Amino acid sequence: MNDKINHTVQRTRQYWFSDGLAELSVGGLFILLAVYFSIQAMLPDGSTTLIIFQLSFVFILFGMIFISRYILNKFKTRITYPRTGYISYKKASKKQKLLSGSFAAIIAALPIVMFFGTSISINWIPIFTGLLVGIIWLISAIRIGLLRLYLQALLSLTLGVLISLANLNTYPSLAIYYGVMGIVLTLSGGIVLAKYLRQHPAVENDSPA
């Protein structure tokens, strides 16, 4: 009985990823972060514009997260729910909220580390970022049970290590990390979405107004 319940819970969690839109959302967010760090890489050290970019990162990050969630919900309402139905998920637990908040806080603290940190701490930022994102992805993979999430978690860690070994400057290294991860997640989400649309064609006169 417990195995059946656990299987049902896992299938319910997998439904959120069944259309690929969640990966497309995160992939798009990562690509925007790659653009953000690429712009900083082109700015001269100590420039006023660079400092403004660094100090505004927290607002930019949470703004991106809010917009990506909004767009994700809009697309699910338009594409997914009319085809395969809507599932009401229970609200996140305090532990899950703490984990998500800690992740966002650590990522948001990166500009402070880059602004005040030593060269040693800066060189560890790519591998630290890859490890952090990889752990979040691994936790999701364990809870949801999708092979592609395990592979994406492994890619995150591997990419962070390789970029750190390349000994690049901080902003280019973060731009490369988020760019590669963003492209991979976007491609993965796109493939899953295309498969989902083939398996679940739209019902005529059943789309939301």
Z-matrix of the N, CA and C atoms (Angstrom, degrees):
N
C 1 1.459
C 2 1.537 1 111.20
N 3 1.346 2 114.96 1 -44.06
C 4 1.468 3 119.00 2 179.04
C 5 1.520 4 111.60 3 -62.54
N 6 1.358 5 117.19 4 -39.54
C 7 1.462 6 120.93 5 178.50
C 8 1.524 7 110.50 6 -62.84
N 9 1.317 8 116.59 7 -39.38
C 10 1.465 9 120.61 8 179.81
C 11 1.519 10 110.83 9 -66.37
N 12 1.335 11 116.24 10 -41.16
C 13 1.465 12 120.40 11 178.54
C 14 1.518 13 110.62 12 -65.27
N 15 1.345 14 116.62 13 -45.14
C 16 1.466 15 120.81 14 179.16
C 17 1.519 16 111.12 15 -61.34
N 18 1.340 17 116.17 16 -38.96
C 19 1.465 18 120.49 17 179.17
C 20 1.527 19 110.41 18 -64.77
N 21 1.320 20 116.27 19 -41.71
C 22 1.465 21 120.67 20 179.37
C 23 1.524 22 110.97 21 -64.46
N 24 1.331 23 116.12 22 -42.83
C 25 1.471 24 120.75 23 178.75
C 26 1.523 25 110.24 24 -62.06
N 27 1.335 26 116.56 25 -43.07
C 28 1.464 27 120.20 26 -179.26
C 29 1.522 28 111.32 27 -66.07
N 30 1.340 29 116.83 28 -40.49
C 31 1.468 30 120.06 29 177.64
C 32 1.526 31 110.83 30 -62.99
N 33 1.319 32 116.52 31 -37.22
C 34 1.460 33 120.68 32 178.14
C 35 1.526 34 110.44 33 -64.31
N 36 1.337 35 116.69 34 -41.52
C 37 1.460 36 120.55 35 177.94
C 38 1.523 37 110.89 36 -67.10
N 39 1.328 38 117.55 37 -37.47
C 40 1.460 39 121.11 38 179.99
C 41 1.526 40 112.10 39 -64.76
N 42 1.320 41 115.59 40 -26.80
C 43 1.470 42 119.69 41 -178.03
C 44 1.527 43 111.29 42 -59.45
N 45 1.323 44 117.25 43 -33.76
C 46 1.466 45 120.75 44 179.46
C 47 1.522 46 111.26 45 -62.27
N 48 1.343 47 117.15 46 -29.36
C 49 1.460 48 122.06 47 -178.35
C 50 1.527 49 112.37 48 -100.96
N 51 1.326 50 118.12 49 1.84
C 52 1.461 51 121.15 50 -173.08
C 53 1.515 52 113.58 51 -68.52
N 54 1.345 53 117.66 52 -23.45
C 55 1.463 54 121.15 53 -177.73
C 56 1.528 55 113.34 54 -101.45
N 57 1.333 56 118.06 55 -4.06
C 58 1.460 57 121.35 56 178.07
C 59 1.513 58 114.53 57 78.02
N 60 1.339 59 117.88 58 -4.05
C 61 1.458 60 120.43 59 -175.97
C 62 1.528 61 112.65 60 -68.51
N 63 1.332 62 116.87 61 -33.46
C 64 1.468 63 119.55 62 178.70
C 65 1.529 64 110.71 63 -63.02
N 66 1.346 65 116.21 64 -42.90
C 67 1.466 66 119.52 65 178.43
C 68 1.529 67 111.35 66 -67.96
N 69 1.323 68 116.58 67 -37.29
C 70 1.461 69 119.76 68 176.46
C 71 1.527 70 110.79 69 -62.71
N 72 1.329 71 116.27 70 -38.15
C 73 1.463 72 120.75 71 179.28
C 74 1.520 73 111.51 72 -65.03
N 75 1.338 74 116.53 73 -48.80
C 76 1.464 75 120.34 74 179.49
C 77 1.525 76 110.14 75 -67.24
N 78 1.323 77 117.15 76 -39.22
C 79 1.457 78 120.69 77 178.18
C 80 1.513 79 112.03 78 -61.01
N 81 1.341 80 116.14 79 -42.80
C 82 1.463 81 119.99 80 176.79
C 83 1.517 82 112.03 81 -63.43
N 84 1.343 83 116.13 82 -39.81
C 85 1.466 84 120.68 83 177.21
C 86 1.519 85 110.95 84 -62.09
N 87 1.327 86 117.43 85 -43.10
C 88 1.470 87 121.52 86 179.89
C 89 1.533 88 111.23 87 -65.84
N 90 1.322 89 116.88 88 -37.14
C 91 1.466 90 119.74 89 178.43
C 92 1.525 91 110.39 90 -65.57
N 93 1.328 92 116.69 91 -39.10
C 94 1.466 93 120.40 92 176.02
C 95 1.527 94 110.95 93 -63.27
N 96 1.337 95 116.69 94 -39.11
C 97 1.463 96 120.15 95 176.38
C 98 1.529 97 110.63 96 -64.95
N 99 1.330 98 116.80 97 -37.38
C 100 1.460 99 120.41 98 177.64
C 101 1.525 100 110.73 99 -62.40
N 102 1.327 101 116.20 100 -41.38
C 103 1.474 102 120.49 101 177.07
C 104 1.527 103 109.92 102 -64.36
N 105 1.341 104 116.03 103 -41.46
C 106 1.468 105 121.33 104 -179.71
C 107 1.529 106 110.95 105 -59.43
N 108 1.337 107 116.87 106 -47.76
C 109 1.465 108 119.92 107 -179.28
C 110 1.529 109 111.64 108 -73.49
N 111 1.334 110 117.55 109 -28.37
C 112 1.469 111 120.02 110 176.27
C 113 1.524 112 110.74 111 -65.33
N 114 1.324 113 115.79 112 -40.57
C 115 1.471 114 119.67 113 177.69
C 116 1.522 115 110.22 114 -61.67
N 117 1.351 116 116.20 115 -42.90
C 118 1.460 117 119.40 116 179.55
C 119 1.527 118 111.52 117 -65.00
N 120 1.337 119 116.36 118 -33.70
C 121 1.465 120 120.11 119 179.41
C 122 1.522 121 111.63 120 -64.38
N 123 1.327 122 116.66 121 -25.58
C 124 1.466 123 120.57 122 -178.42
C 125 1.523 124 112.58 123 -89.76
N 126 1.334 125 116.98 124 -9.59
C 127 1.460 126 119.82 125 -179.69
C 128 1.527 127 110.54 126 -87.69
N 129 1.327 128 117.93 127 144.61
C 130 1.472 129 120.64 128 179.94
C 131 1.522 130 111.53 129 -68.66
N 132 1.327 131 116.03 130 145.83
C 133 1.463 132 121.15 131 179.23
C 134 1.524 133 110.64 132 -59.37
N 135 1.345 134 115.06 133 137.02
C 136 1.453 135 120.02 134 176.71
C 137 1.506 136 115.06 135 78.96
N 138 1.340 137 117.68 136 0.87
C 139 1.458 138 119.42 137 -179.36
C 140 1.526 139 110.22 138 -72.29
N 141 1.316 140 115.17 139 153.53
C 142 1.468 141 120.71 140 -179.44
C 143 1.525 142 110.93 141 -61.71
N 144 1.323 143 115.88 142 -40.55
C 145 1.468 144 120.08 143 -179.76
C 146 1.525 145 110.91 144 -62.46
N 147 1.330 146 117.09 145 -41.06
C 148 1.462 147 120.69 146 179.45
C 149 1.529 148 110.42 147 -63.79
N 150 1.322 149 116.58 148 -43.83
C 151 1.471 150 120.49 149 179.75
C 152 1.529 151 110.55 150 -62.11
N 153 1.333 152 116.10 151 -41.00
C 154 1.468 153 120.14 152 178.38
C 155 1.527 154 110.42 153 -62.42
N 156 1.332 155 116.51 154 -42.60
C 157 1.463 156 120.69 155 177.64
C 158 1.528 157 110.68 156 -60.43
N 159 1.326 158 116.42 157 -44.41
C 160 1.452 159 120.14 158 -178.95
C 161 1.527 160 111.90 159 -62.75
N 162 1.323 161 116.02 160 -47.08
C 163 1.457 162 120.64 161 -175.92
C 164 1.530 163 112.45 162 -72.06
N 165 1.330 164 116.99 163 -22.99
C 166 1.466 165 120.01 164 -178.99
C 167 1.528 166 112.56 165 -92.28
N 168 1.334 167 116.65 166 3.43
C 169 1.466 168 119.97 167 -174.44
C 170 1.520 169 112.06 168 -60.01
N 171 1.328 170 117.24 169 -40.73
C 172 1.469 171 120.55 170 -178.73
C 173 1.524 172 110.23 171 -58.75
N 174 1.322 173 116.96 172 -46.00
C 175 1.462 174 120.88 173 -179.03
C 176 1.528 175 110.88 174 -67.60
N 177 1.340 176 116.30 175 -39.98
C 178 1.460 177 120.55 176 179.25
C 179 1.527 178 110.32 177 -64.59
N 180 1.338 179 116.71 178 -44.33
C 181 1.456 180 121.13 179 -177.80
C 182 1.527 181 111.31 180 -61.82
N 183 1.327 182 116.34 181 -52.23
C 184 1.463 183 119.03 182 -178.19
C 185 1.529 184 111.47 183 -68.00
N 186 1.326 185 117.12 184 -29.62
C 187 1.459 186 119.99 185 174.35
C 188 1.519 187 111.20 186 -65.26
N 189 1.341 188 116.24 187 -43.26
C 190 1.462 189 120.87 188 177.25
C 191 1.525 190 111.05 189 -62.07
N 192 1.344 191 116.56 190 -43.20
C 193 1.462 192 120.57 191 -179.49
C 194 1.529 193 110.77 192 -62.28
N 195 1.332 194 115.95 193 -44.62
C 196 1.464 195 120.30 194 -179.65
C 197 1.528 196 110.85 195 -62.25
N 198 1.324 197 116.63 196 -46.21
C 199 1.464 198 120.84 197 -178.52
C 200 1.524 199 111.02 198 -65.46
N 201 1.350 200 117.25 199 -42.05
C 202 1.464 201 120.33 200 -179.00
C 203 1.523 202 111.01 201 -64.47
N 204 1.336 203 117.76 202 -38.80
C 205 1.467 204 120.70 203 177.12
C 206 1.522 205 110.99 204 -65.82
N 207 1.319 206 116.16 205 -40.41
C 208 1.462 207 120.95 206 179.50
C 209 1.528 208 110.28 207 -62.15
N 210 1.343 209 115.65 208 -47.53
C 211 1.466 210 120.29 209 -179.81
C 212 1.521 211 110.39 210 -64.73
N 213 1.345 212 117.17 211 -40.69
C 214 1.464 213 120.98 212 179.27
C 215 1.522 214 110.64 213 -59.09
N 216 1.307 215 117.66 214 -47.67
C 217 1.465 216 121.00 215 -179.91
C 218 1.531 217 111.44 216 -63.33
N 219 1.336 218 116.47 217 -37.35
C 220 1.459 219 120.04 218 178.42
C 221 1.530 220 110.94 219 -63.60
N 222 1.328 221 116.68 220 -44.48
C 223 1.462 222 120.46 221 -179.05
C 224 1.529 223 111.37 222 -68.50
N 225 1.326 224 117.31 223 -38.83
C 226 1.463 225 119.84 224 177.62
C 227 1.531 226 110.71 225 -64.39
N 228 1.326 227 115.92 226 -38.71
C 229 1.462 228 120.10 227 178.17
C 230 1.526 229 111.39 228 -64.83
N 231 1.317 230 115.87 229 -35.13
C 232 1.460 231 120.28 230 -176.89
C 233 1.529 232 113.26 231 -87.06
N 234 1.342 233 117.30 232 -33.74
C 235 1.464 234 120.92 233 -173.02
C 236 1.522 235 112.81 234 -104.60
N 237 1.332 236 116.57 235 -50.84
C 238 1.467 237 120.88 236 -169.01
C 239 1.518 238 113.73 237 -82.75
N 240 1.315 239 116.78 238 -53.97
C 241 1.464 240 119.95 239 -172.42
C 242 1.529 241 113.71 240 -61.73
N 243 1.349 242 119.45 241 -37.79
C 244 1.466 243 117.80 242 177.16
C 245 1.529 244 112.95 243 -66.64
N 246 1.344 245 117.97 244 -23.82
C 247 1.457 246 121.28 245 -176.52
C 248 1.527 247 112.59 246 -89.34
N 249 1.318 248 116.72 247 -49.37
C 250 1.473 249 119.32 248 -172.75
C 251 1.512 250 113.64 249 -124.88
N 252 1.330 251 117.24 250 8.93
C 253 1.451 252 119.82 251 172.74
C 254 1.518 253 113.66 252 93.79
N 255 1.317 254 114.27 253 168.81
C 256 1.459 255 122.41 254 -177.38
C 257 1.524 256 109.88 255 -110.69
N 258 1.329 257 115.82 256 134.83
C 259 1.458 258 121.64 257 175.46
C 260 1.520 259 108.18 258 -115.00
N 261 1.311 260 116.20 259 126.97
C 262 1.464 261 120.90 260 177.96
C 263 1.520 262 108.78 261 -89.42
N 264 1.344 263 116.20 262 111.64
C 265 1.457 264 121.43 263 -179.48
C 266 1.525 265 109.61 264 -86.81
N 267 1.331 266 115.36 265 145.32
C 268 1.458 267 118.79 266 177.71
C 269 1.529 268 109.52 267 -68.48
N 270 1.310 269 115.31 268 153.38
C 271 1.455 270 119.86 269 -179.62
C 272 1.524 271 111.14 270 -63.33
N 273 1.324 272 114.77 271 150.43
C 274 1.466 273 120.09 272 -178.92
C 275 1.523 274 110.63 273 -61.17
N 276 1.323 275 115.46 274 141.60
C 277 1.457 276 120.41 275 177.95
C 278 1.523 277 110.11 276 -73.47
N 279 1.330 278 116.03 277 169.15
C 280 1.464 279 119.92 278 178.27
C 281 1.523 280 110.92 279 -60.86
N 282 1.334 281 116.06 280 -36.24
C 283 1.460 282 120.26 281 179.45
C 284 1.517 283 110.81 282 -65.23
N 285 1.346 284 116.59 283 -43.26
C 286 1.460 285 120.50 284 179.63
C 287 1.526 286 111.19 285 -66.99
N 288 1.340 287 116.53 286 -39.73
C 289 1.461 288 119.92 287 177.72
C 290 1.528 289 110.87 288 -64.54
N 291 1.338 290 116.05 289 -39.38
C 292 1.462 291 120.26 290 178.57
C 293 1.521 292 110.82 291 -64.74
N 294 1.334 293 116.48 292 -41.10
C 295 1.461 294 121.00 293 179.62
C 296 1.521 295 110.68 294 -64.64
N 297 1.336 296 116.26 295 -45.62
C 298 1.468 297 120.07 296 179.58
C 299 1.523 298 110.83 297 -64.99
N 300 1.336 299 115.89 298 -42.11
C 301 1.457 300 119.45 299 179.07
C 302 1.513 301 112.46 300 -64.42
N 303 1.331 302 116.38 301 -38.53
C 304 1.463 303 120.69 302 179.19
C 305 1.522 304 110.73 303 -65.76
N 306 1.324 305 115.94 304 -41.27
C 307 1.461 306 120.89 305 178.60
C 308 1.525 307 110.67 306 -61.04
N 309 1.331 308 116.30 307 -48.28
C 310 1.461 309 120.26 308 -179.49
C 311 1.529 310 111.22 309 -64.68
N 312 1.336 311 116.11 310 -38.80
C 313 1.460 312 120.01 311 -179.42
C 314 1.525 313 111.59 312 -65.24
N 315 1.331 314 116.42 313 -41.36
C 316 1.462 315 120.19 314 -179.58
C 317 1.526 316 110.88 315 -66.22
N 318 1.337 317 116.09 316 -43.68
C 319 1.459 318 119.73 317 177.93
C 320 1.524 319 110.50 318 -63.06
N 321 1.342 320 115.73 319 -40.87
C 322 1.464 321 119.91 320 -179.64
C 323 1.524 322 112.02 321 -66.90
N 324 1.341 323 117.18 322 -23.94
C 325 1.468 324 120.92 323 -178.33
C 326 1.520 325 112.61 324 -81.36
N 327 1.330 326 117.92 325 -8.84
C 328 1.464 327 120.95 326 -177.48
C 329 1.525 328 113.31 327 -56.59
N 330 1.349 329 119.09 328 -44.40
C 331 1.471 330 117.89 329 179.16
C 332 1.523 331 113.13 330 -59.76
N 333 1.334 332 117.08 331 -34.77
C 334 1.464 333 120.33 332 178.46
C 335 1.519 334 110.01 333 -65.68
N 336 1.351 335 116.06 334 -41.91
C 337 1.459 336 120.44 335 177.68
C 338 1.521 337 110.41 336 -63.08
N 339 1.341 338 115.96 337 -40.91
C 340 1.459 339 119.96 338 -179.13
C 341 1.526 340 111.50 339 -69.83
N 342 1.335 341 115.49 340 -29.52
C 343 1.464 342 118.97 341 -177.33
C 344 1.526 343 111.49 342 -79.17
N 345 1.339 344 116.11 343 -37.78
C 346 1.464 345 119.79 344 -175.41
C 347 1.533 346 113.34 345 -109.43
N 348 1.346 347 117.50 346 -12.64
C 349 1.450 348 119.80 347 -171.77
C 350 1.520 349 113.66 348 -75.58
N 351 1.320 350 115.28 349 163.75
C 352 1.454 351 122.00 350 176.22
C 353 1.518 352 109.31 351 -83.57
N 354 1.321 353 116.71 352 172.61
C 355 1.456 354 120.37 353 178.94
C 356 1.514 355 111.67 354 -63.71
N 357 1.353 356 116.73 355 -30.47
C 358 1.465 357 119.54 356 179.33
C 359 1.525 358 110.17 357 -66.44
N 360 1.346 359 116.26 358 -47.85
C 361 1.455 360 119.03 359 -179.08
C 362 1.521 361 111.17 360 -65.17
N 363 1.321 362 117.22 361 -36.05
C 364 1.449 363 121.23 362 179.90
C 365 1.525 364 110.85 363 -65.67
N 366 1.323 365 118.06 364 -39.64
C 367 1.457 366 121.30 365 -179.82
C 368 1.521 367 112.28 366 -64.43
N 369 1.335 368 116.95 367 -22.20
C 370 1.462 369 120.52 368 -179.47
C 371 1.520 370 112.55 369 -89.09
N 372 1.318 371 118.35 370 -7.13
C 373 1.464 372 120.45 371 -175.26
C 374 1.533 373 112.89 372 -61.11
N 375 1.353 374 120.83 373 -45.99
C 376 1.473 375 119.28 374 179.71
C 377 1.522 376 113.59 375 -60.04
N 378 1.342 377 117.76 376 -44.72
C 379 1.460 378 119.26 377 -179.01
C 380 1.533 379 110.23 378 -69.46
N 381 1.339 380 116.43 379 -34.76
C 382 1.454 381 119.78 380 177.44
C 383 1.528 382 110.34 381 -65.49
N 384 1.336 383 116.71 382 -42.41
C 385 1.464 384 121.12 383 177.71
C 386 1.523 385 110.91 384 -63.62
N 387 1.349 386 116.30 385 -45.37
C 388 1.454 387 119.99 386 179.03
C 389 1.517 388 112.71 387 -61.80
N 390 1.344 389 116.16 388 -38.81
C 391 1.461 390 121.03 389 178.79
C 392 1.524 391 110.69 390 -67.83
N 393 1.324 392 116.83 391 -44.11
C 394 1.458 393 120.88 392 -177.80
C 395 1.529 394 111.14 393 -63.51
N 396 1.334 395 116.34 394 -49.90
C 397 1.463 396 119.97 395 178.86
C 398 1.531 397 110.08 396 -64.05
N 399 1.339 398 116.47 397 -39.02
C 400 1.455 399 120.26 398 179.17
C 401 1.519 400 112.64 399 -61.89
N 402 1.335 401 116.74 400 -39.54
C 403 1.470 402 120.56 401 178.78
C 404 1.529 403 110.30 402 -65.47
N 405 1.332 404 116.76 403 -44.42
C 406 1.461 405 120.63 404 178.11
C 407 1.530 406 110.23 405 -59.67
N 408 1.324 407 116.07 406 -43.34
C 409 1.463 408 120.62 407 -179.81
C 410 1.529 409 110.75 408 -68.03
N 411 1.334 410 116.95 409 -37.59
C 412 1.465 411 120.70 410 179.58
C 413 1.526 412 110.83 411 -65.95
N 414 1.325 413 116.69 412 -41.68
C 415 1.466 414 120.23 413 177.07
C 416 1.529 415 110.13 414 -60.31
N 417 1.327 416 116.03 415 -42.53
C 418 1.465 417 120.03 416 178.10
C 419 1.527 418 110.85 417 -64.16
N 420 1.344 419 116.28 418 -40.83
C 421 1.460 420 120.39 419 -179.84
C 422 1.527 421 111.34 420 -62.79
N 423 1.331 422 116.69 421 -41.77
C 424 1.467 423 120.89 422 179.87
C 425 1.523 424 110.42 423 -65.55
N 426 1.328 425 116.78 424 -42.64
C 427 1.464 426 120.37 425 -178.72
C 428 1.517 427 111.80 426 -69.96
N 429 1.325 428 116.77 427 -35.48
C 430 1.464 429 120.77 428 -172.43
C 431 1.525 430 112.23 429 -96.76
N 432 1.342 431 116.73 430 -34.41
C 433 1.461 432 120.04 431 176.86
C 434 1.516 433 114.82 432 81.15
N 435 1.338 434 117.74 433 35.17
C 436 1.457 435 121.57 434 177.63
C 437 1.526 436 109.81 435 -108.14
N 438 1.334 437 116.22 436 128.56
C 439 1.460 438 121.40 437 -176.43
C 440 1.518 439 111.82 438 -60.54
N 441 1.321 440 117.37 439 -39.33
C 442 1.470 441 119.54 440 -175.51
C 443 1.531 442 111.64 441 -64.73
N 444 1.321 443 117.99 442 -27.68
C 445 1.459 444 120.09 443 177.25
C 446 1.522 445 110.92 444 -71.23
N 447 1.339 446 116.91 445 -35.84
C 448 1.477 447 120.18 446 174.27
C 449 1.524 448 110.10 447 -61.99
N 450 1.332 449 116.75 448 -43.91
C 451 1.465 450 120.93 449 -179.36
C 452 1.527 451 110.97 450 -64.94
N 453 1.327 452 116.90 451 -38.56
C 454 1.461 453 120.37 452 178.56
C 455 1.523 454 111.46 453 -68.05
N 456 1.335 455 116.82 454 -35.04
C 457 1.470 456 120.32 455 176.21
C 458 1.525 457 110.19 456 -65.18
N 459 1.339 458 116.44 457 -42.99
C 460 1.463 459 121.13 458 178.06
C 461 1.524 460 110.89 459 -63.77
N 462 1.321 461 116.43 460 -41.01
C 463 1.469 462 120.71 461 178.31
C 464 1.521 463 110.83 462 -61.29
N 465 1.327 464 117.12 463 -42.24
C 466 1.467 465 121.15 464 -179.03
C 467 1.524 466 111.10 465 -59.17
N 468 1.328 467 116.41 466 -47.83
C 469 1.462 468 120.52 467 179.86
C 470 1.525 469 111.36 468 -65.32
N 471 1.321 470 117.26 469 -46.18
C 472 1.461 471 122.06 470 -179.17
C 473 1.520 472 111.09 471 -61.62
N 474 1.315 473 116.25 472 -43.54
C 475 1.456 474 121.26 473 -179.32
C 476 1.520 475 110.81 474 -64.05
N 477 1.345 476 116.77 475 -42.04
C 478 1.453 477 120.23 476 178.38
C 479 1.516 478 112.18 477 -61.12
N 480 1.340 479 117.00 478 -41.59
C 481 1.463 480 121.71 479 179.62
C 482 1.526 481 110.63 480 -65.51
N 483 1.336 482 116.99 481 -46.75
C 484 1.465 483 120.90 482 -177.52
C 485 1.525 484 111.47 483 -63.35
N 486 1.322 485 116.94 484 -41.63
C 487 1.463 486 120.00 485 -179.99
C 488 1.527 487 110.90 486 -66.73
N 489 1.340 488 116.63 487 -38.54
C 490 1.460 489 119.79 488 177.34
C 491 1.520 490 110.85 489 -63.46
N 492 1.332 491 116.83 490 -40.84
C 493 1.469 492 121.25 491 179.51
C 494 1.526 493 111.54 492 -66.82
N 495 1.336 494 116.74 493 -27.00
C 496 1.465 495 120.44 494 179.15
C 497 1.524 496 111.94 495 -71.21
N 498 1.355 497 116.26 496 -15.16
C 499 1.465 498 122.18 497 175.40
C 500 1.530 499 112.10 498 57.35
N 501 1.333 500 115.99 499 44.56
C 502 1.453 501 121.37 500 177.86
C 503 1.525 502 109.89 501 -82.96
N 504 1.313 503 116.38 502 165.43
C 505 1.452 504 120.10 503 172.13
C 506 1.531 505 109.65 504 -64.44
N 507 1.308 506 115.60 505 159.69
C 508 1.463 507 120.08 506 -171.23
C 509 1.521 508 113.53 507 -60.88
N 510 1.318 509 117.36 508 -51.90
C 511 1.458 510 119.44 509 -175.03
C 512 1.531 511 112.99 510 -65.81
N 513 1.347 512 119.31 511 -44.86
C 514 1.465 513 117.98 512 175.08
C 515 1.530 514 112.78 513 -60.67
N 516 1.351 515 117.14 514 -38.25
C 517 1.459 516 119.85 515 -178.62
C 518 1.527 517 111.29 516 -64.79
N 519 1.333 518 116.72 517 -42.37
C 520 1.464 519 119.97 518 178.35
C 521 1.528 520 110.70 519 -69.34
N 522 1.332 521 117.18 520 -35.58
C 523 1.461 522 120.57 521 177.72
C 524 1.534 523 110.27 522 -63.31
N 525 1.338 524 115.99 523 -41.49
C 526 1.463 525 120.03 524 179.02
C 527 1.525 526 110.46 525 -66.82
N 528 1.335 527 116.64 526 -44.77
C 529 1.466 528 120.10 527 -178.99
C 530 1.526 529 111.22 528 -58.97
N 531 1.333 530 115.94 529 -54.78
C 532 1.468 531 119.25 530 -177.19
C 533 1.527 532 111.45 531 -67.90
N 534 1.337 533 116.70 532 -32.37
C 535 1.455 534 119.69 533 178.18
C 536 1.514 535 111.91 534 -64.97
N 537 1.345 536 116.65 535 -49.06
C 538 1.467 537 120.69 536 -179.73
C 539 1.526 538 110.80 537 -64.27
N 540 1.337 539 116.56 538 -47.51
C 541 1.466 540 119.75 539 179.38
C 542 1.525 541 110.83 540 -62.19
N 543 1.326 542 116.52 541 -39.70
C 544 1.462 543 119.95 542 179.37
C 545 1.515 544 111.97 543 -63.29
N 546 1.329 545 116.54 544 -43.50
C 547 1.468 546 120.73 545 179.43
C 548 1.527 547 110.56 546 -64.26
N 549 1.339 548 117.06 547 -44.86
C 550 1.469 549 120.99 548 -179.68
C 551 1.526 550 110.82 549 -61.71
N 552 1.326 551 117.25 550 -46.56
C 553 1.460 552 120.89 551 -179.59
C 554 1.531 553 111.04 552 -65.42
N 555 1.328 554 116.72 553 -38.29
C 556 1.465 555 120.14 554 178.83
C 557 1.522 556 110.93 555 -65.68
N 558 1.337 557 116.23 556 -43.44
C 559 1.470 558 119.66 557 178.08
C 560 1.524 559 110.91 558 -64.56
N 561 1.329 560 116.63 559 -44.30
C 562 1.463 561 120.69 560 179.04
C 563 1.519 562 110.70 561 -60.76
N 564 1.338 563 115.93 562 -47.92
C 565 1.455 564 119.96 563 178.86
C 566 1.519 565 112.46 564 -62.89
N 567 1.331 566 116.71 565 -38.24
C 568 1.462 567 120.61 566 179.18
C 569 1.520 568 112.13 567 -64.91
N 570 1.332 569 116.46 568 -41.69
C 571 1.468 570 120.48 569 178.54
C 572 1.526 571 110.81 570 -64.18
N 573 1.342 572 115.66 571 -44.66
C 574 1.469 573 120.10 572 179.39
C 575 1.528 574 110.44 573 -64.29
N 576 1.329 575 117.45 574 -41.13
C 577 1.458 576 120.88 575 179.34
C 578 1.528 577 111.28 576 -63.43
N 579 1.349 578 116.81 577 -43.45
C 580 1.465 579 120.39 578 179.29
C 581 1.532 580 110.86 579 -60.81
N 582 1.338 581 116.25 580 -41.73
C 583 1.467 582 120.61 581 177.62
C 584 1.520 583 110.88 582 -65.37
N 585 1.316 584 115.82 583 -41.67
C 586 1.469 585 120.47 584 179.70
C 587 1.523 586 111.08 585 -62.00
N 588 1.323 587 117.65 586 -43.32
C 589 1.461 588 121.71 587 -179.18
C 590 1.528 589 111.69 588 -66.74
N 591 1.346 590 117.55 589 -33.90
C 592 1.464 591 120.51 590 176.41
C 593 1.528 592 110.87 591 -67.74
N 594 1.340 593 115.55 592 -40.80
C 595 1.458 594 119.84 593 -177.39
C 596 1.527 595 112.67 594 -76.41
N 597 1.328 596 116.36 595 -25.19
C 598 1.457 597 120.56 596 -176.39
C 599 1.523 598 109.79 597 -131.00
N 600 1.328 599 117.89 598 74.24
C 601 1.476 600 120.33 599 179.93
C 602 1.529 601 110.43 600 -64.63
N 603 1.311 602 114.57 601 152.62
C 604 1.462 603 120.09 602 -179.08
C 605 1.516 604 110.59 603 -65.43
N 606 1.325 605 115.91 604 139.96
C 607 1.458 606 121.01 605 176.61
C 608 1.510 607 108.48 606 -86.30
N 609 1.328 608 116.66 607 128.98
C 610 1.452 609 120.80 608 -176.32
C 611 1.513 610 110.92 609 -60.72
N 612 1.338 611 115.26 610 136.24
C 613 1.477 612 123.12 611 -179.59
C 614 1.512 613 112.59 612 62.77
N 615 1.383 614 115.86 613 23.00
C 616 1.468 615 118.63 614 -179.45
C 617 1.518 616 112.15 615 -119.60
N 618 1.364 617 114.83 616 6.06
C 619 1.461 618 118.19 617 -179.79
C 620 1.514 619 109.05 618 -83.70
N 621 1.374 620 116.58 619 150.79
C 622 1.451 621 118.98 620 -179.06
C 623 1.509 622 112.66 621 -66.06
N 624 1.311 623 117.61 622 149.17
C 625 1.458 624 121.55 623 -178.66
C 626 1.505 625 110.74 624 -70.44
